[in-house]
């Protein structure tokens, strides 16, 4: 693809605007609550779009379309699981987590909340969760950097390593400067951009193919199995285990720190119903369009995409259909998706270093400004590790995301649910669940037993570990359960 000056100008302007937002909020970031939660002052619109933009990222605009490009509606099982998981997270977790984290000594991070929730003085409920956060966020952030590298490589024809460093540098800059306030505001802008971009591309492609009817007929002609959700491209029937694995993405929502932190930052639980409605409309329409991009792209593009290149179907279609100025704006939405999630992940991982390692293990009397600077240095270090993982240009974005997603979902999902809903849960139970869930994912991934997605056994084993160990353990102090049950329920 040519080095088109209009697209380059669009990208440069967009990146400068995002960095300017980071600089602006740098001046307004005074303490850890500002840096990590925006002082809990986000409204419904910013919270919902920020949560979904940080959730979906480049894998919605590149990973899901790439899967649908070769599998059709088989990819729909993932999107169905995601829709159900998103709704359940907003409906059952958001309000309780917002209230409980504030009651638990205004907890700023997930490990912070777990430690305060169970009055743990051993620091284990800080350190062990923080270790898993670092492991899986390095992998998750690497997937975002791969997306960015592939975007710049495809559009501008630059070599992959240069493209990777350029896109990663923009993300690191405004995360480093502005913290949560900058990330949440830019996520709102990016969420709007992603929404319209993912809708425009398949609709315009169908118009060029002669309309929806002609497009469906073309897909039926060349890929008859694409409209058969229970049949794979090779003619075989998709198994129950495969459907469970694909829909298993949904249970991962309960443990994603970069999404849960949005619930913690909303101004009031009264804003959550509105935020839920906004988020669900965004998710349903965006994921449906992501499937359409892959399926329509399979008949729209004359030159087939192979291997990892199939995840560039959205990029290639955009560059093929639109004049440079419009293509630049749409492709900037891909950069927006990548930047929104990667920045959120870097911020949460940095919070684990500053709050859960540095403050608890090295300098418990560290002042707020010192902790903010430790967090900023951590952003640089974590980004460097993620870039190291992302240097392989043949990495599949969806594979990397699925691994990290499973790790968070299994390690923290059951712990969050049981901490919020079962008063008999104990500190040792939660600790056992986090370790069992995280290790199950790490081990299961290496052997791929039964072909089952590792989040499913990881989540189940973690839940069982919490339940069994809590029952064998001494019941938690009545003062703890009474505080959260009485005060918490009165505010939800």
C-alpha positions as CSV (number, residue, x, y, z in Angstrom):
1,X,0.0,0.0,0.0
2,X,1.2,3.5,-0.8
3,X,2.4,6.1,1.7
4,X,-0.6,8.3,1.3
5,X,-0.1,11.8,2.7
6,X,-3.8,12.3,3.6
7,X,-3.8,9.1,5.8
8,X,-0.5,10.1,7.4
9,X,-1.8,13.6,8.2
10,X,-5.0,12.1,9.8
11,X,-3.0,9.7,11.9
12,X,-0.6,12.4,13.1
13,X,-3.4,14.8,14.0
14,X,-5.2,12.0,15.9
15,X,-2.1,11.0,17.9
16,X,-1.3,14.6,18.7
17,X,-4.9,15.1,20.1
18,X,-4.6,12.0,22.2
19,X,-1.2,13.1,23.6
20,X,-2.5,16.6,24.3
21,X,-5.3,15.1,26.4
22,X,-2.6,13.2,28.4
23,X,-0.6,16.4,28.9
24,X,-3.8,18.3,30.0
25,X,-4.7,15.7,32.7
26,X,-1.0,15.5,33.8
27,X,-1.6,18.9,35.4
28,X,-4.8,17.6,37.1
29,X,-3.3,14.4,38.5
30,X,-2.3,15.0,42.1
31,X,-2.7,11.7,43.9
32,X,-3.2,8.0,43.5
33,X,-7.0,8.2,43.4
34,X,-6.8,10.7,40.6
35,X,-4.2,8.6,38.7
36,X,-6.0,5.2,39.0
37,X,-9.7,6.0,39.4
38,X,-10.2,9.7,38.4
39,X,-11.3,10.3,42.0
40,X,-14.5,8.2,41.3
41,X,-16.2,11.0,39.3
42,X,-17.0,9.4,35.9
43,X,-20.5,9.8,34.5
44,X,-22.6,7.1,32.8
45,X,-21.5,7.8,29.2
46,X,-17.8,8.1,29.9
47,X,-17.9,5.0,32.1
48,X,-19.8,2.8,29.7
49,X,-17.9,3.7,26.5
50,X,-14.6,3.7,28.4
51,X,-15.3,0.2,29.7
52,X,-16.3,-1.1,26.3
53,X,-13.4,0.6,24.4
54,X,-10.9,-0.7,26.9
55,X,-12.5,-4.2,26.6
56,X,-12.8,-4.7,22.9
57,X,-9.6,-3.1,21.5
58,X,-7.9,-4.2,18.3
59,X,-9.2,-7.7,18.7
60,X,-12.7,-6.6,17.9
61,X,-11.6,-4.7,14.7
62,X,-9.0,-7.2,13.7
63,X,-9.2,-10.5,15.7
64,X,-12.9,-11.2,15.4
65,X,-13.2,-10.2,11.7
66,X,-10.1,-12.4,11.0
67,X,-11.9,-15.4,12.6
68,X,-15.1,-14.7,10.8
69,X,-13.2,-14.3,7.5
70,X,-12.4,-18.1,7.6
71,X,-15.2,-19.5,9.8
72,X,-18.3,-17.4,9.3
73,X,-20.9,-17.8,12.0
74,X,-18.8,-20.2,13.9
75,X,-17.2,-17.0,15.2
76,X,-20.6,-16.0,16.4
77,X,-20.3,-18.3,19.4
78,X,-17.6,-16.0,20.8
79,X,-19.6,-12.9,20.3
80,X,-22.7,-14.5,21.9
81,X,-20.6,-15.4,24.9
82,X,-19.2,-11.9,25.1
83,X,-22.6,-10.2,24.9
84,X,-24.0,-12.4,27.7
85,X,-20.9,-11.9,29.8
86,X,-20.9,-8.1,29.3
87,X,-24.6,-7.9,30.4
88,X,-24.0,-10.1,33.5
89,X,-21.0,-8.1,34.5
90,X,-22.9,-4.8,34.4
91,X,-26.1,-6.2,35.9
92,X,-24.6,-8.2,38.8
93,X,-21.1,-6.9,39.5
94,X,-20.9,-3.2,38.7
95,X,-23.0,-1.7,41.5
96,X,-21.7,-4.0,44.3
97,X,-18.1,-3.5,43.3
98,X,-18.5,0.2,43.2
99,X,-19.9,0.3,46.7
100,X,-17.8,-2.5,48.3
101,X,-14.5,-1.0,47.1
102,X,-15.3,2.3,48.6
103,X,-16.3,0.7,51.9
104,X,-13.1,-1.3,51.9
105,X,-11.0,1.7,52.8
106,X,-11.5,3.3,49.3
107,X,-9.6,0.5,47.6
108,X,-8.0,1.7,44.3
109,X,-7.0,-1.7,42.8
110,X,-8.4,-5.2,42.8
111,X,-5.7,-6.6,45.1
112,X,-6.2,-3.6,47.3
113,X,-9.9,-4.4,47.6
114,X,-9.3,-8.1,48.3
115,X,-6.8,-7.3,51.1
116,X,-9.1,-4.7,52.7
117,X,-12.3,-6.8,52.2
118,X,-10.8,-9.7,54.2
119,X,-8.6,-7.6,56.5
120,X,-5.5,-9.6,55.4
121,X,-2.4,-8.5,57.2
122,X,-0.1,-11.1,55.5
123,X,0.1,-9.0,52.3
124,X,-0.5,-12.3,50.3
125,X,-3.8,-11.0,48.9
126,X,-1.9,-8.1,47.5
127,X,1.3,-9.7,46.2
128,X,0.0,-13.0,44.7
129,X,-2.8,-11.3,42.7
130,X,-0.3,-8.6,41.6
131,X,2.0,-11.3,40.2
132,X,-0.8,-12.8,38.0
133,X,-1.8,-9.3,36.9
134,X,1.7,-8.6,35.7
135,X,2.0,-12.0,33.9
136,X,-1.2,-11.8,32.0
137,X,-1.1,-8.0,31.3
138,X,2.3,-8.2,29.7
139,X,0.7,-10.8,27.3
140,X,-2.4,-8.8,26.9
141,X,-0.5,-5.5,26.2
142,X,1.7,-7.4,23.8
143,X,-1.4,-8.3,21.7
144,X,-2.3,-4.6,21.5
145,X,1.2,-3.7,20.4
146,X,1.0,-6.5,17.7
147,X,-2.3,-4.9,16.5
148,X,-0.6,-1.5,16.3
149,X,2.4,-2.8,14.5
150,X,0.3,-4.6,12.0
151,X,-1.8,-1.5,11.4
152,X,1.1,0.8,10.7
153,X,2.9,-2.0,8.6
154,X,-0.2,-2.5,6.5
155,X,-1.2,1.1,5.9
156,X,2.2,2.8,5.6
157,X,4.4,0.0,4.3
158,X,7.0,0.5,7.1
159,X,8.8,-2.4,8.6
160,X,7.1,-4.2,11.4
161,X,9.6,-3.3,14.2
162,X,9.4,0.4,13.4
163,X,5.6,0.3,13.2
164,X,5.4,-1.5,16.6
165,X,7.6,1.1,18.3
166,X,5.7,4.0,16.9
167,X,2.3,2.8,17.9
168,X,3.5,1.6,21.3
169,X,5.2,5.0,21.9
170,X,1.9,6.9,21.5
171,X,0.1,4.6,24.0
172,X,2.9,4.9,26.6
173,X,3.1,8.7,26.3
174,X,-0.5,9.6,27.3
175,X,-0.7,6.7,29.8
176,X,2.5,7.9,31.4
177,X,1.4,11.5,31.6
178,X,-2.4,11.7,32.3
179,X,-3.2,8.4,34.1
180,X,-6.8,7.3,34.5
181,X,-8.4,10.7,33.7
182,X,-6.6,10.9,30.4
183,X,-7.2,7.2,29.6
184,X,-11.0,7.3,30.4
185,X,-11.5,10.5,28.4
186,X,-9.6,9.2,25.4
187,X,-11.4,5.9,25.7
188,X,-14.8,7.8,25.4
189,X,-13.6,9.4,22.2
190,X,-12.1,6.1,20.9
191,X,-15.3,4.2,21.8
192,X,-17.3,6.5,19.6
193,X,-14.8,6.2,16.8
194,X,-14.7,2.4,17.0
195,X,-18.5,2.2,17.0
196,X,-19.0,4.1,13.8
197,X,-16.0,2.7,12.0
198,X,-17.0,-1.0,12.5
199,X,-20.5,-0.2,11.3
200,X,-19.5,1.8,8.2
201,X,-17.1,-0.7,6.6
202,X,-19.4,-3.7,6.2
203,X,-22.4,-1.5,5.2
204,X,-20.4,0.3,2.5
205,X,-18.9,-3.0,1.2
206,X,-22.4,-4.5,0.9
207,X,-23.5,-1.5,-1.1
208,X,-20.6,-1.9,-3.5
209,X,-21.5,-5.6,-3.9
210,X,-25.1,-4.7,-4.9
211,X,-26.8,-4.7,-1.5
212,X,-27.5,-7.1,1.4
213,X,-29.3,-9.6,-0.8
214,X,-26.5,-9.8,-3.4
215,X,-23.9,-10.0,-0.6
216,X,-25.6,-12.9,1.1
217,X,-26.0,-14.7,-2.2
218,X,-22.3,-14.3,-2.9
219,X,-21.3,-15.6,0.5
220,X,-23.6,-18.6,0.0
221,X,-22.1,-19.3,-3.4
222,X,-18.4,-19.2,-2.3
223,X,-18.7,-20.1,1.4
224,X,-21.9,-22.0,1.9
225,X,-21.0,-23.1,5.5
226,X,-20.6,-19.5,6.7
227,X,-24.3,-19.3,7.6
228,X,-24.3,-22.6,9.4
229,X,-23.3,-21.9,13.0
230,X,-23.1,-25.7,13.8
231,X,-21.1,-26.6,10.8
232,X,-17.4,-25.9,10.2
233,X,-15.8,-24.9,6.9
234,X,-14.4,-28.4,6.4
235,X,-18.0,-29.8,6.6
236,X,-17.7,-31.3,10.1
237,X,-20.1,-30.5,12.9
238,X,-18.9,-28.2,15.6
239,X,-18.8,-30.1,18.9
240,X,-20.4,-29.2,22.3
241,X,-16.9,-28.7,23.8
242,X,-16.0,-26.3,21.0
243,X,-19.2,-24.3,21.6
244,X,-18.5,-24.2,25.3
245,X,-14.9,-23.1,24.6
246,X,-16.1,-20.3,22.4
247,X,-18.9,-19.1,24.6
248,X,-16.5,-19.5,27.6
249,X,-15.2,-16.0,26.8
250,X,-18.2,-14.6,28.5
251,X,-17.3,-15.9,32.0
252,X,-14.0,-14.0,31.7
253,X,-15.6,-10.7,32.2
254,X,-16.0,-11.1,36.0
255,X,-12.2,-11.0,36.4
256,X,-10.8,-8.4,34.0
257,X,-9.1,-5.7,36.1
258,X,-9.1,-3.1,33.3
259,X,-12.9,-3.4,33.0
260,X,-13.7,-3.8,36.7
261,X,-11.8,-0.6,37.5
262,X,-14.4,1.3,35.4
263,X,-17.1,0.1,37.7
264,X,-15.1,1.3,40.7
265,X,-14.7,4.8,39.1
266,X,-18.3,5.6,38.3
267,X,-19.7,8.6,40.2
268,X,-22.7,6.8,41.6
269,X,-24.5,3.5,41.5
270,X,-27.5,5.5,40.2
271,X,-25.7,5.9,36.9
272,X,-25.2,2.2,36.4
273,X,-28.6,1.4,34.8
274,X,-28.0,4.1,32.1
275,X,-24.4,3.0,31.6
276,X,-25.5,-0.6,31.2
277,X,-28.0,0.3,28.5
278,X,-25.4,2.4,26.6
279,X,-22.8,-0.4,26.9
280,X,-25.1,-3.2,25.7
281,X,-26.2,-1.2,22.6
282,X,-22.6,-0.5,21.8
283,X,-21.5,-4.2,22.3
284,X,-24.4,-5.9,20.3
285,X,-24.1,-3.6,17.3
286,X,-20.3,-3.5,17.3
287,X,-19.8,-7.3,17.5
288,X,-22.5,-8.0,14.9
289,X,-20.7,-5.6,12.6
290,X,-17.3,-7.2,13.4
291,X,-18.7,-10.6,12.2
292,X,-20.1,-8.9,9.1
293,X,-16.7,-7.4,8.3
294,X,-15.1,-10.8,8.1
295,X,-17.9,-12.5,6.2
296,X,-18.4,-9.7,3.7
297,X,-14.7,-9.3,3.3
298,X,-14.4,-13.0,2.3
299,X,-16.3,-12.2,-1.0
300,X,-15.4,-8.5,-1.3
301,X,-11.6,-8.8,-1.5
302,X,-10.4,-10.4,-4.7
303,X,-7.0,-11.4,-3.3
304,X,-7.3,-13.9,-0.4
305,X,-5.7,-13.2,2.9
306,X,-3.7,-16.0,4.5
307,X,-2.4,-16.9,7.9
308,X,-2.0,-13.9,10.3
309,X,-2.8,-11.5,7.4
310,X,-6.4,-12.5,7.6
311,X,-6.6,-10.3,10.7
312,X,-6.0,-7.3,8.5
313,X,-9.3,-7.8,6.6
314,X,-10.8,-4.6,8.1
315,X,-7.7,-2.6,7.2
316,X,-7.5,-3.8,3.6
317,X,-11.2,-3.3,3.0
318,X,-11.1,0.2,4.3
319,X,-8.0,1.1,2.3
320,X,-9.7,-0.4,-0.8
321,X,-13.1,1.3,-0.6
322,X,-12.6,4.8,0.7
323,X,-10.7,7.9,-0.5
324,X,-7.6,8.7,1.6
325,X,-9.1,11.3,3.9
326,X,-12.1,9.1,4.9
327,X,-9.9,5.9,5.1
328,X,-7.6,7.8,7.4
329,X,-10.4,8.6,9.9
330,X,-11.7,5.1,9.8
331,X,-8.2,3.6,10.3
332,X,-7.6,6.0,13.1
333,X,-10.4,4.2,14.9
334,X,-8.3,1.0,14.7
335,X,-5.5,2.9,16.4
336,X,-8.1,4.2,18.9
337,X,-9.1,0.7,19.7
338,X,-5.6,-0.4,20.2
339,X,-4.6,2.6,22.3
340,X,-7.6,2.4,24.5
341,X,-7.1,-1.1,25.7
342,X,-3.3,-1.1,25.9
343,X,-3.3,2.1,27.9
344,X,-5.9,0.7,30.4
345,X,-3.8,-2.5,30.7
346,X,-0.6,-0.6,31.3
347,X,-2.3,1.5,34.0
348,X,-3.7,-1.4,35.9
349,X,-0.4,-3.3,35.7
350,X,1.4,-0.2,36.9
351,X,-1.0,0.1,39.8
352,X,0.0,-3.5,40.8
353,X,3.6,-2.5,40.9
354,X,3.2,0.7,42.9
355,X,0.4,-0.2,45.2
356,X,0.8,-3.9,45.7
357,X,4.6,-4.3,45.5
358,X,6.3,-1.0,46.2
359,X,3.9,0.4,48.8
360,X,3.3,-2.9,50.6
361,X,6.8,-4.5,50.4
362,X,9.3,-1.6,50.0
363,X,8.1,1.7,51.3
364,X,4.8,1.6,53.2
365,X,5.1,5.4,54.1
366,X,5.5,6.5,50.5
367,X,3.8,9.7,49.7
368,X,1.2,10.1,46.9
369,X,3.5,11.9,44.5
370,X,6.2,9.3,45.0
371,X,3.7,6.5,44.2
372,X,2.5,8.3,41.1
373,X,6.1,8.5,39.8
374,X,6.7,4.8,40.7
375,X,3.6,4.0,38.6
376,X,4.9,6.0,35.7
377,X,8.2,4.3,35.8
378,X,6.4,1.0,35.9
379,X,4.4,1.9,32.8
380,X,7.7,2.2,30.9
381,X,9.1,-1.1,32.3
382,X,5.9,-3.1,31.6
383,X,5.6,-1.6,28.1
384,X,9.2,-2.6,27.3
385,X,8.4,-6.3,28.3
386,X,5.2,-6.3,26.2
387,X,7.1,-4.9,23.2
388,X,9.6,-7.7,23.6
389,X,6.8,-10.3,23.4
390,X,5.2,-8.4,20.4
391,X,8.3,-8.4,18.2
392,X,7.2,-11.6,16.4
393,X,5.1,-10.3,13.5
394,X,3.5,-13.7,12.9
395,X,1.6,-13.7,16.3
396,X,-2.2,-14.0,16.1
397,X,-3.9,-11.2,18.0
398,X,-6.9,-13.3,19.0
399,X,-4.7,-16.1,20.4
400,X,-2.7,-13.7,22.6
401,X,-5.9,-12.1,23.9
402,X,-7.6,-15.4,24.6
403,X,-4.7,-16.5,26.7
404,X,-4.6,-13.4,28.8
405,X,-8.4,-13.2,29.0
406,X,-8.5,-16.7,30.4
407,X,-5.8,-16.0,32.9
408,X,-7.7,-13.0,34.4
409,X,-11.1,-14.6,34.1
410,X,-10.1,-17.8,36.0
411,X,-7.8,-16.2,38.6
412,X,-10.0,-13.2,39.6
413,X,-13.5,-13.9,38.3
414,X,-14.6,-16.4,41.0
415,X,-12.7,-14.4,43.7
416,X,-14.7,-11.2,42.8
417,X,-18.0,-13.0,42.6
418,X,-17.6,-14.9,45.9
419,X,-16.3,-11.8,47.6
420,X,-19.3,-9.8,46.6
421,X,-22.0,-12.4,47.0
422,X,-21.1,-15.1,49.5
423,X,-20.6,-13.9,53.0
424,X,-19.0,-17.2,54.1
425,X,-16.0,-16.5,51.8
426,X,-12.7,-16.3,53.6
427,X,-9.3,-14.9,52.9
428,X,-7.7,-18.3,52.5
429,X,-10.5,-19.4,50.2
430,X,-10.0,-16.4,47.9
431,X,-6.2,-16.9,48.0
432,X,-6.6,-20.6,47.0
433,X,-9.0,-19.7,44.2
434,X,-6.7,-17.1,42.7
435,X,-3.7,-19.5,42.7
436,X,-5.7,-22.5,41.4
437,X,-7.4,-20.5,38.7
438,X,-4.2,-18.8,37.5
439,X,-2.1,-21.9,37.5
440,X,-4.8,-24.0,35.8
441,X,-4.8,-21.6,32.9
442,X,-1.0,-21.6,32.7
443,X,-0.8,-25.4,32.8
444,X,-3.9,-26.2,30.7
445,X,-2.7,-23.9,27.9
446,X,0.5,-25.9,27.4
447,X,-1.3,-29.2,27.0
448,X,-4.6,-28.1,25.5
449,X,-6.4,-31.1,27.1
450,X,-9.7,-32.1,25.3
451,X,-9.4,-29.1,23.1
452,X,-11.2,-27.1,25.8
453,X,-10.5,-23.4,26.2
454,X,-8.4,-23.0,29.4
455,X,-10.8,-20.5,31.0
456,X,-13.5,-23.1,31.5
457,X,-11.6,-25.5,33.7
458,X,-9.7,-22.6,35.3
459,X,-12.9,-20.9,36.3
460,X,-14.5,-24.1,37.6
461,X,-11.5,-25.2,39.6
462,X,-11.0,-21.7,41.1
463,X,-14.7,-21.6,42.2
464,X,-14.5,-25.0,43.8
465,X,-11.2,-24.1,45.6
466,X,-12.8,-21.0,47.1
467,X,-15.9,-22.9,48.2
468,X,-14.1,-25.9,49.7
469,X,-11.3,-23.9,51.4
470,X,-13.7,-21.3,52.8
471,X,-15.9,-24.1,54.3
472,X,-12.8,-25.7,55.9
473,X,-11.6,-22.4,57.1
474,X,-12.7,-20.4,60.2
475,X,-15.7,-18.2,59.3
476,X,-14.9,-14.5,58.7
477,X,-15.4,-12.0,61.5
478,X,-19.0,-10.9,61.9
479,X,-18.0,-7.3,61.9
480,X,-16.8,-7.6,58.3
481,X,-19.8,-9.4,56.9
482,X,-22.2,-7.0,58.8
483,X,-20.5,-3.9,57.4
484,X,-20.7,-5.1,53.8
485,X,-24.1,-6.6,54.0
486,X,-25.9,-3.8,55.9
487,X,-24.1,-0.7,54.6
488,X,-23.4,-2.1,51.1
489,X,-26.9,-3.3,50.4
490,X,-28.4,0.0,51.6
491,X,-26.5,1.8,48.9
492,X,-27.0,-0.5,46.0
